[in-house]
Amino acid sequence: MIHAKAEKLKHLIMLLSVVALCILIYSILNEREFEWESQLRFYWDREPDQLMVRQCTGTFGYGYEYMGLNGRLVITPLTDRYTL
């Protein structure tokens, strides 16, 4: 139980460090700046009890599907054996 909490805390710290680095690199001073708005952000809304994805002016419910980088996958004998 303690190990699981430590792992969660480690992942949260890594996530926060990436966000802080992004803010420092782009000198983001306001939450309405484009560099922040253009990032894909995930929020948990309590009202519908659902994970929401926001980017710029768009907001939609996260459907737990993976859509990205299928065109960049390099097919090798190892990845050919791996199926989801």
C-alpha positions in Angstrom: 0.0 0.0 0.0 2.8 2.4 0.9 4.7 1.5 -2.3 1.6 2.3 -4.4 1.3 5.7 -2.8 5.0 6.4 -3.3 4.7 5.5 -7.0 1.7 7.9 -7.4 3.6 10.6 -5.7 6.6 10.0 -7.9 4.5 10.3 -11.0 2.8 13.4 -9.8 6.1 15.1 -9.1 7.3 14.1 -12.6 4.2 15.6 -14.1 4.4 18.8 -12.2 8.1 19.2 -13.1 7.3 18.9 -16.8 4.5 21.5 -16.5 6.8 23.8 -14.5 9.5 23.4 -17.1 7.0 24.3 -19.9 6.0 27.4 -18.0 9.6 28.5 -17.5 10.7 27.8 -21.1 7.8 29.7 -22.7 7.7 32.4 -19.9 4.0 31.8 -19.5 2.6 34.4 -17.1 -1.1 34.1 -17.8 -3.3 31.1 -18.2 -4.9 32.7 -21.3 -1.6 32.8 -23.3 -1.5 30.8 -26.4 1.5 28.6 -25.4 -0.5 27.3 -22.4 -3.9 27.2 -24.2 -2.5 25.2 -27.1 -1.3 22.4 -24.7 -3.6 19.4 -24.4 -4.8 19.5 -20.8 -6.8 17.0 -18.8 -9.3 18.0 -16.1 -11.5 16.0 -13.9 -15.0 17.6 -13.8 -16.9 16.5 -10.7 -20.4 17.5 -12.1 -20.5 14.9 -14.9 -17.8 12.8 -13.0 -15.8 12.5 -16.2 -12.3 13.3 -17.4 -12.4 16.3 -19.8 -9.8 17.3 -22.4 -9.3 20.9 -23.1 -7.2 22.7 -25.8 -7.6 26.3 -26.9 -11.4 26.8 -27.0 -12.3 23.1 -27.4 -13.6 20.9 -24.5 -14.6 17.3 -24.9 -15.0 14.2 -22.8 -12.2 11.7 -22.8 -13.3 8.4 -24.2 -10.2 6.4 -23.1 -9.2 5.7 -26.7 -5.7 5.9 -28.1 -5.6 7.8 -31.4 -2.1 9.0 -31.9 1.2 8.3 -33.6 0.0 5.3 -35.7 1.8 6.8 -38.7 5.1 7.0 -36.8 5.2 3.4 -35.5 8.2 1.5 -36.9 7.2 -2.1 -37.7 9.8 -4.5 -36.5 9.6 -8.2 -35.7 9.2 -7.2 -32.0 6.4 -4.7 -32.6 4.8 -7.1 -35.1 4.3 -9.6 -32.3 2.9 -7.1 -29.9 -0.9 -6.5 -30.2 -3.2 -4.4 -28.1 
